[in-house]
């Protein structure tokens, strides 16, 4: 590992790679279901099923990418070959998701299933090695947390870039017959092309900018060639090994629950903004940006907050705040204690609540990534094996579950409440009042209520800062002994 403090240039290069994942996540979580159901007219349940198939495949591709990069042997290290190899196929698959060359329902279903699977698999081949790289660059507590903070910051920047590009650039250009650009199919194609290009650029930048750390990273000892059966056996053996960690199980399960809930609400955001709150595109932007701004501010405040209150406390705080502020405005509206649609106070209140929610949730996001890196150290101490790829495959899967499981649940919820589809459904007047009420109840109290469950899992995490510090000292002694033995 790199022994000296990490410089800004390296942190920037590492973090900016997450911008591509942020754009990717926004495209799949915020726009994809809306595009296929409201623009192309595909049933929300059918679209959700296609995305659901991809989630199942995604679980295996994350495990595969983690195990494969853990055991990869090359002069370019374990992680970088996959980072370089994935960015062009990933960008192409993302673009084709929003440029279907078919039109019938079943053809759209197959197209969506195929390219969502391909896009997610390519993202796994980049994202898992990328976040695993962050855990093996340094053991310095502040630098490790800073790398996660940079990654989370640029993830938010990427997500905001994708949203702002659509609503401020392409939507106004393609406004047609009084219909805002979000209802015009032609607005999505050039937007997807620009986002795909930006994804490729940021991912390549990250891989190229971090190549200087390759000589300092762990090298895999030469191994004999193995059969495909052995590779898959090793793959599942690696996953079984990491699940033996009690701290990993509680941390992963808790975050997976809340990430899925975040994914549901993220998928339904465009529906809520369009039909429940009736926000036009000029007002949508401040509300969307507010969460990202709050999250970015919270990300850079996280290092100091962690040093004062501890990672676990900040993780619990962030999880509780997300659920509370997700529920609050919807419940107040259902109780008729919130400003009416069109009221001048509506937008400022929504913005303020989103900033607070984003700032608080950042503590959970950064805390999770940093704590998972600590669990990797504990695992190495207990087993003698360094398996960041296997651990961070779980991190990648939980993060991508926001746009995977979230879209599945959201799509079938819309199907259950008989949500009308097609580009002609443009305002709340086009939707039955009971259907709007049902969506509000599902989006707010029901989903956010489940988010509180995640906190119960966080309490099962037992790796204290003091014990982690002891582990790092003992690992340093063990590694020095192993190095001296090799030299002699």
C-alpha positions as CSV (number, residue, x, y, z in Angstrom):
1,X,0.0,0.0,0.0
2,X,1.0,3.6,-0.4
3,X,2.7,4.6,2.9
4,X,2.8,8.4,2.5
5,X,-0.3,10.7,2.6
6,X,-2.3,10.7,-0.6
7,X,-2.1,13.8,-2.8
8,X,-5.0,15.7,-4.2
9,X,-4.4,14.7,-7.8
10,X,-4.7,11.0,-6.9
11,X,-7.8,11.5,-4.8
12,X,-9.4,13.6,-7.7
13,X,-8.6,10.9,-10.3
14,X,-9.9,8.1,-8.1
15,X,-13.1,10.0,-7.1
16,X,-14.0,11.3,-10.5
17,X,-14.5,7.7,-11.7
18,X,-17.6,7.6,-9.6
19,X,-19.1,10.4,-11.7
20,X,-19.6,7.8,-14.4
21,X,-21.5,5.5,-12.0
22,X,-23.6,8.5,-10.9
23,X,-24.7,9.3,-14.4
24,X,-25.4,5.6,-15.0
25,X,-27.4,5.2,-11.8
26,X,-29.5,8.4,-12.6
27,X,-30.2,7.1,-16.1
28,X,-31.4,3.7,-14.9
29,X,-33.2,4.8,-11.7
30,X,-34.7,8.2,-12.5
31,X,-35.4,8.0,-16.2
32,X,-35.5,4.3,-17.4
33,X,-38.9,3.2,-16.1
34,X,-40.5,6.5,-16.9
35,X,-39.1,6.4,-20.4
36,X,-40.3,2.9,-21.3
37,X,-43.8,3.3,-19.6
38,X,-44.8,6.9,-20.0
39,X,-42.9,7.6,-23.3
40,X,-42.9,4.3,-25.1
41,X,-46.1,3.0,-23.6
42,X,-44.8,-0.3,-22.2
43,X,-46.6,-1.7,-19.1
44,X,-44.9,-0.7,-15.9
45,X,-45.1,-4.3,-14.7
46,X,-43.5,-5.6,-17.9
47,X,-40.8,-3.0,-17.8
48,X,-40.1,-3.8,-14.2
49,X,-39.9,-7.5,-15.0
50,X,-37.2,-6.8,-17.7
51,X,-35.2,-4.7,-15.2
52,X,-35.7,-7.4,-12.6
53,X,-34.0,-10.0,-14.7
54,X,-31.0,-7.7,-14.9
55,X,-30.9,-7.5,-11.1
56,X,-30.6,-11.2,-10.8
57,X,-27.8,-11.3,-13.3
58,X,-26.2,-8.3,-11.7
59,X,-25.8,-10.2,-8.4
60,X,-23.7,-12.9,-10.2
61,X,-21.8,-10.3,-12.3
62,X,-20.7,-8.4,-9.2
63,X,-19.5,-11.5,-7.5
64,X,-17.7,-12.6,-10.7
65,X,-16.0,-9.2,-11.1
66,X,-14.9,-9.1,-7.5
67,X,-13.5,-12.6,-7.5
68,X,-11.9,-12.3,-10.9
69,X,-10.1,-9.1,-10.1
70,X,-8.9,-10.5,-6.7
71,X,-7.1,-13.3,-8.6
72,X,-6.0,-11.4,-11.7
73,X,-2.4,-11.5,-12.7
74,X,-0.9,-8.8,-14.9
75,X,1.8,-6.1,-15.0
76,X,-1.0,-3.6,-14.7
77,X,-2.2,-4.9,-11.4
78,X,-5.4,-6.6,-10.4
79,X,-7.9,-3.8,-10.9
80,X,-6.8,-1.5,-13.7
81,X,-7.2,-3.9,-16.6
82,X,-10.9,-4.2,-16.0
83,X,-11.3,-0.4,-15.5
84,X,-9.7,0.2,-18.9
85,X,-11.6,-2.6,-20.7
86,X,-15.1,-1.7,-19.6
87,X,-15.7,2.0,-20.3
88,X,-16.5,1.8,-24.0
89,X,-18.9,-1.2,-23.9
90,X,-20.6,0.3,-20.9
91,X,-21.2,3.6,-22.6
92,X,-22.5,1.9,-25.8
93,X,-24.9,-0.2,-23.9
94,X,-26.2,2.8,-21.9
95,X,-26.9,4.7,-25.1
96,X,-28.7,1.8,-26.7
97,X,-31.1,1.6,-23.7
98,X,-32.5,4.9,-24.7
99,X,-32.3,4.3,-28.4
100,X,-34.4,1.1,-29.0
101,X,-34.6,-0.1,-32.6
102,X,-37.9,-1.9,-31.9
103,X,-41.4,-0.8,-31.1
104,X,-43.7,-3.6,-30.1
105,X,-44.3,-4.4,-26.4
106,X,-42.5,-7.7,-26.3
107,X,-39.7,-6.5,-28.5
108,X,-39.2,-3.5,-26.1
109,X,-39.3,-5.9,-23.2
110,X,-36.5,-8.1,-24.7
111,X,-34.5,-5.0,-25.7
112,X,-34.8,-3.6,-22.2
113,X,-33.8,-6.9,-20.6
114,X,-30.9,-7.5,-22.9
115,X,-29.3,-4.1,-22.7
116,X,-30.0,-3.5,-19.1
117,X,-28.1,-6.8,-18.4
118,X,-25.2,-5.9,-20.7
119,X,-24.9,-2.4,-19.2
120,X,-25.0,-3.6,-15.6
121,X,-22.5,-6.4,-16.4
122,X,-20.1,-3.8,-17.9
123,X,-20.6,-1.5,-14.9
124,X,-19.7,-4.4,-12.6
125,X,-16.5,-5.0,-14.4
126,X,-15.6,-1.4,-13.8
127,X,-17.2,-0.5,-10.5
128,X,-16.2,-3.5,-8.4
129,X,-12.5,-3.2,-9.2
130,X,-12.7,0.6,-8.8
131,X,-14.1,0.6,-5.3
132,X,-11.9,-2.3,-4.3
133,X,-8.9,-0.3,-5.4
134,X,-9.8,2.4,-2.9
135,X,-9.6,0.0,0.0
136,X,-6.1,-1.3,-1.0
137,X,-4.4,2.0,-1.8
138,X,-3.9,3.1,1.8
139,X,-4.6,2.0,5.4
140,X,-4.5,5.6,6.7
141,X,-7.9,6.2,8.3
142,X,-8.4,9.8,7.2
143,X,-7.1,9.1,3.6
144,X,-9.3,6.0,3.3
145,X,-12.4,8.0,4.4
146,X,-11.4,10.8,2.1
147,X,-11.2,8.5,-0.9
148,X,-14.8,7.3,-0.1
149,X,-15.8,11.0,0.4
150,X,-14.3,12.0,-3.0
151,X,-16.0,9.0,-4.6
152,X,-19.4,9.9,-3.1
153,X,-19.0,13.6,-4.0
154,X,-18.3,12.9,-7.7
155,X,-21.1,10.3,-7.7
156,X,-23.4,13.1,-6.8
157,X,-21.8,15.4,-9.4
158,X,-22.4,12.8,-12.1
159,X,-26.0,12.3,-11.1
160,X,-26.6,16.1,-11.1
161,X,-24.9,16.5,-14.4
162,X,-27.2,13.9,-16.0
163,X,-30.3,15.6,-14.5
164,X,-29.3,19.1,-15.4
165,X,-28.3,18.2,-18.9
166,X,-31.7,16.7,-19.6
167,X,-33.9,19.3,-17.9
168,X,-31.9,22.5,-18.8
169,X,-30.5,21.6,-22.2
170,X,-32.4,18.9,-24.1
171,X,-35.9,19.2,-22.6
172,X,-36.3,22.9,-23.5
173,X,-35.0,22.2,-27.1
174,X,-37.4,19.4,-27.7
175,X,-40.5,20.9,-26.1
176,X,-43.4,20.2,-28.5
177,X,-47.0,21.3,-28.8
178,X,-47.1,22.6,-25.2
179,X,-45.6,19.3,-23.9
180,X,-42.5,19.6,-21.8
181,X,-39.4,17.7,-23.1
182,X,-39.8,14.9,-20.6
183,X,-42.8,13.7,-22.6
184,X,-41.0,13.9,-26.0
185,X,-39.1,10.8,-27.1
186,X,-36.6,12.7,-29.2
187,X,-35.2,14.5,-26.2
188,X,-33.8,11.3,-24.7
189,X,-31.6,10.1,-27.6
190,X,-29.1,13.1,-27.7
191,X,-29.1,13.2,-23.9
192,X,-28.2,9.6,-23.7
193,X,-25.4,10.0,-26.2
194,X,-23.9,12.9,-24.3
195,X,-24.2,11.1,-20.9
196,X,-22.6,8.0,-22.5
197,X,-19.6,10.1,-23.7
198,X,-19.2,11.7,-20.3
199,X,-19.3,8.3,-18.6
200,X,-16.5,7.1,-20.9
201,X,-14.4,10.2,-20.2
202,X,-14.6,10.1,-16.4
203,X,-14.0,6.3,-16.2
204,X,-11.0,6.5,-18.4
205,X,-9.7,9.5,-16.4
206,X,-10.0,7.6,-13.2
207,X,-8.2,4.5,-14.6
208,X,-5.4,6.6,-16.2
209,X,-5.0,8.9,-13.2
210,X,-4.6,6.2,-10.7
211,X,-2.2,4.0,-12.6
212,X,0.7,5.4,-10.6
213,X,-0.3,3.4,-7.5
214,X,0.0,0.0,-9.4
215,X,3.6,-0.7,-8.2
216,X,2.5,-0.3,-4.5
217,X,-0.5,-2.7,-4.7
218,X,-0.7,-6.3,-3.7
219,X,0.5,-8.7,-6.4
220,X,-1.0,-12.1,-6.9
221,X,1.4,-15.0,-6.8
222,X,1.6,-16.9,-10.2
223,X,-0.8,-19.8,-10.3
224,X,-1.3,-22.6,-12.7
225,X,-4.1,-22.3,-15.3
226,X,-7.4,-23.6,-14.1
227,X,-10.6,-24.8,-15.7
228,X,-13.8,-22.8,-16.0
229,X,-15.3,-25.2,-13.3
230,X,-12.5,-24.3,-10.9
231,X,-13.0,-20.6,-11.6
232,X,-16.7,-20.7,-10.7
233,X,-16.0,-22.9,-7.7
234,X,-13.4,-20.3,-6.5
235,X,-15.9,-17.6,-7.2
236,X,-18.6,-18.9,-4.9
237,X,-15.9,-20.1,-2.4
238,X,-14.7,-16.5,-2.2
239,X,-18.3,-15.2,-1.6
240,X,-19.0,-17.9,1.0
241,X,-15.7,-16.9,2.8
242,X,-16.6,-13.2,3.1
243,X,-20.1,-13.9,4.3
244,X,-18.6,-15.7,7.4
245,X,-17.8,-12.2,8.7
246,X,-20.5,-11.2,11.2
247,X,-19.8,-7.5,10.8
248,X,-20.0,-7.8,7.0
249,X,-23.4,-9.6,7.2
250,X,-25.0,-6.9,9.5
251,X,-23.5,-4.0,7.6
252,X,-24.4,-5.3,4.1
253,X,-28.0,-6.4,5.0
254,X,-28.8,-3.1,6.7
255,X,-27.5,-1.0,3.8
256,X,-29.1,-3.2,1.2
257,X,-32.5,-2.6,2.8
258,X,-32.2,1.2,2.8
259,X,-30.6,1.3,-0.7
260,X,-33.6,-0.6,-2.1
261,X,-35.9,1.8,-0.5
262,X,-33.9,4.7,-1.9
263,X,-34.1,3.0,-5.3
264,X,-37.9,2.8,-5.1
265,X,-38.3,6.5,-4.3
266,X,-35.6,7.4,-6.8
267,X,-37.5,5.6,-9.5
268,X,-40.8,7.3,-8.5
269,X,-39.3,10.8,-8.1
270,X,-40.2,11.8,-11.6
271,X,-43.7,10.5,-11.2
272,X,-44.1,12.4,-7.8
273,X,-42.6,15.6,-9.2
274,X,-44.8,15.5,-12.3
275,X,-48.1,14.3,-11.0
276,X,-48.2,14.5,-7.1
277,X,-46.4,17.8,-6.6
278,X,-47.2,19.1,-10.2
279,X,-43.8,20.8,-10.6
280,X,-42.9,22.2,-14.0
281,X,-39.3,21.7,-15.2
282,X,-38.1,25.1,-13.9
283,X,-39.1,24.1,-10.4
284,X,-37.9,20.4,-10.7
285,X,-34.3,21.4,-11.1
286,X,-33.9,23.2,-7.8
287,X,-35.6,20.3,-5.9
288,X,-33.4,17.8,-7.7
289,X,-30.2,19.8,-7.2
290,X,-31.0,20.4,-3.5
291,X,-30.5,16.8,-2.5
292,X,-27.2,16.6,-4.5
293,X,-25.9,19.8,-3.0
294,X,-26.8,18.7,0.5
295,X,-25.2,15.3,-0.1
296,X,-22.0,16.9,-1.4
297,X,-21.8,19.2,1.6
298,X,-22.4,16.3,3.9
299,X,-19.8,14.2,2.1
300,X,-17.0,16.7,2.9
301,X,-18.2,17.2,6.4
302,X,-18.2,13.5,7.0
303,X,-14.4,13.1,7.8
304,X,-14.7,15.5,10.8
305,X,-18.0,14.1,11.9
306,X,-16.6,10.6,11.9
307,X,-13.6,11.6,13.9
308,X,-15.9,13.1,16.5
309,X,-18.9,10.8,16.7
310,X,-17.6,7.6,15.0
311,X,-18.6,5.9,11.7
312,X,-21.3,3.7,13.2
313,X,-23.1,6.5,14.9
314,X,-23.0,8.6,11.7
315,X,-24.3,5.6,9.6
316,X,-27.3,5.1,12.0
317,X,-27.9,8.9,12.0
318,X,-27.9,9.0,8.2
319,X,-30.2,6.1,7.8
320,X,-32.8,7.5,10.3
321,X,-32.7,11.0,8.7
322,X,-33.2,9.6,5.2
323,X,-36.4,7.7,6.3
324,X,-37.7,10.7,8.3
325,X,-37.3,13.4,5.7
326,X,-38.5,11.1,3.0
327,X,-41.8,10.6,4.9
328,X,-42.3,14.1,6.3
329,X,-43.5,16.2,3.3
330,X,-45.8,13.5,1.9
331,X,-47.4,12.8,5.2
332,X,-47.9,16.5,5.8
333,X,-49.5,16.8,2.4
334,X,-51.8,13.8,3.1
335,X,-52.8,15.6,6.3
336,X,-53.3,18.8,4.4
337,X,-50.7,20.6,6.5
338,X,-48.3,21.3,3.5
339,X,-48.6,24.1,1.0
340,X,-50.9,23.4,-2.0
341,X,-49.5,22.8,-5.5
342,X,-48.6,26.1,-7.1
343,X,-48.2,27.8,-3.7
344,X,-45.0,30.0,-3.6
345,X,-43.9,28.2,-0.4
346,X,-44.0,24.7,-1.9
347,X,-40.7,24.8,-3.8
348,X,-38.6,26.4,-1.0
349,X,-39.9,23.9,1.6
350,X,-39.2,20.9,-0.7
351,X,-35.7,22.3,-1.4
352,X,-34.9,22.9,2.3
353,X,-36.0,19.4,3.2
354,X,-34.0,17.8,0.4
355,X,-30.8,19.7,1.4
356,X,-31.1,18.4,5.0
357,X,-31.9,14.9,3.8
358,X,-29.0,14.9,1.4
359,X,-26.5,16.2,4.0
360,X,-27.6,13.6,6.6
361,X,-27.7,10.7,4.1
362,X,-24.1,11.4,3.1
363,X,-23.0,10.3,6.5
364,X,-24.5,6.9,5.9
365,X,-23.1,6.6,2.3
366,X,-19.5,7.5,3.3
367,X,-19.7,5.6,6.6
368,X,-20.7,2.4,4.8
369,X,-17.9,2.6,2.3
370,X,-15.3,3.3,4.9
371,X,-16.6,0.7,7.3
372,X,-16.6,-2.0,4.6
373,X,-12.9,-1.2,4.0
374,X,-12.3,-1.7,7.8
375,X,-14.1,-5.1,7.5
376,X,-11.6,-6.1,4.8
377,X,-8.8,-5.4,7.3
378,X,-10.5,-7.6,9.9
379,X,-11.0,-10.3,7.4
380,X,-7.3,-10.3,6.4
381,X,-6.3,-10.5,10.1
382,X,-8.6,-13.5,10.7
383,X,-7.9,-15.4,7.5
384,X,-4.6,-14.1,6.1
385,X,-6.3,-13.3,2.7
386,X,-6.8,-9.9,1.2
387,X,-10.2,-10.0,-0.7
388,X,-11.3,-6.4,-1.3
389,X,-12.9,-7.5,-4.6
390,X,-15.2,-10.1,-3.0
391,X,-16.2,-7.6,-0.3
392,X,-16.8,-4.7,-2.6
393,X,-18.8,-6.9,-5.0
394,X,-21.3,-6.7,-2.2
395,X,-20.9,-3.0,-1.9
396,X,-21.4,-2.6,-5.7
397,X,-24.5,-4.8,-5.7
398,X,-26.1,-2.9,-2.8
399,X,-25.4,0.4,-4.5
400,X,-26.8,-0.8,-7.9
401,X,-29.8,-2.3,-6.1
402,X,-31.1,1.3,-5.9
403,X,-31.8,1.3,-9.6
404,X,-32.5,-2.5,-9.9
405,X,-34.7,-3.7,-7.1
406,X,-36.0,-0.2,-6.8
407,X,-37.3,-0.1,-10.3
408,X,-38.8,-3.6,-10.0
409,X,-40.8,-2.7,-6.8
410,X,-41.8,0.7,-8.2
411,X,-42.9,-0.7,-11.5
412,X,-45.1,-3.3,-10.0
413,X,-46.5,-0.8,-7.5
414,X,-47.6,1.4,-10.4
415,X,-49.1,-1.7,-12.1
416,X,-51.0,-2.6,-8.9
417,X,-52.5,0.9,-8.5
418,X,-53.5,0.9,-12.2
419,X,-51.2,3.8,-13.2
420,X,-52.1,5.1,-16.8
421,X,-49.2,5.0,-19.3
422,X,-48.4,6.8,-22.5
423,X,-47.0,10.3,-23.4
424,X,-50.5,11.8,-23.3
425,X,-50.6,11.4,-19.5
426,X,-49.0,14.7,-18.7
427,X,-50.7,16.2,-15.6
428,X,-52.4,15.2,-12.4
429,X,-55.8,15.8,-14.2
430,X,-55.0,12.8,-16.4
431,X,-54.7,10.5,-13.3
432,X,-57.5,9.3,-11.0
433,X,-57.3,11.1,-7.6
434,X,-57.3,7.7,-5.7
435,X,-54.3,6.5,-7.9
436,X,-52.4,9.7,-6.9
437,X,-53.2,9.1,-3.3
438,X,-52.1,5.5,-3.4
439,X,-48.8,6.5,-5.0
440,X,-48.2,9.2,-2.3
441,X,-48.8,6.7,0.5
442,X,-46.5,4.1,-1.1
443,X,-43.8,6.6,-1.9
444,X,-43.8,8.2,1.6
445,X,-45.0,6.3,4.7
446,X,-44.8,2.7,3.5
447,X,-41.3,2.8,1.8
448,X,-39.7,5.2,4.3
449,X,-41.1,3.1,7.2
450,X,-39.2,0.1,5.9
451,X,-36.1,2.2,5.9
452,X,-36.1,2.3,9.7
453,X,-35.5,-1.5,9.7
454,X,-32.0,-1.0,8.3
455,X,-31.0,0.7,11.6
456,X,-31.7,-2.5,13.5
457,X,-29.0,-4.3,11.4
458,X,-26.5,-1.5,11.9
459,X,-26.6,-2.0,15.6
460,X,-25.2,-5.5,15.1
461,X,-21.9,-4.1,13.7
462,X,-19.3,-4.7,16.4
463,X,-15.9,-3.6,14.9
464,X,-14.9,-0.6,17.1
465,X,-12.3,2.0,16.1
466,X,-10.1,0.9,18.9
467,X,-10.2,-2.8,17.8
468,X,-9.6,-1.7,14.2
469,X,-6.5,0.2,15.2
470,X,-5.2,-2.9,17.0
471,X,-5.8,-5.0,13.9
472,X,-3.9,-2.5,11.7
473,X,-0.9,-2.7,14.0
474,X,-0.9,-6.5,14.1
475,X,-1.3,-6.6,10.3
476,X,1.7,-4.4,9.8
477,X,3.8,-6.7,11.9
478,X,2.6,-9.8,10.0
479,X,3.2,-8.2,6.6
480,X,6.7,-7.1,7.6
481,X,7.5,-10.6,8.7
482,X,6.2,-12.0,5.5
483,X,8.2,-9.5,3.4
484,X,11.5,-10.1,5.3
485,X,11.0,-13.9,4.9
486,X,10.6,-13.5,1.1
487,X,13.8,-11.3,1.0
488,X,15.9,-13.8,2.9
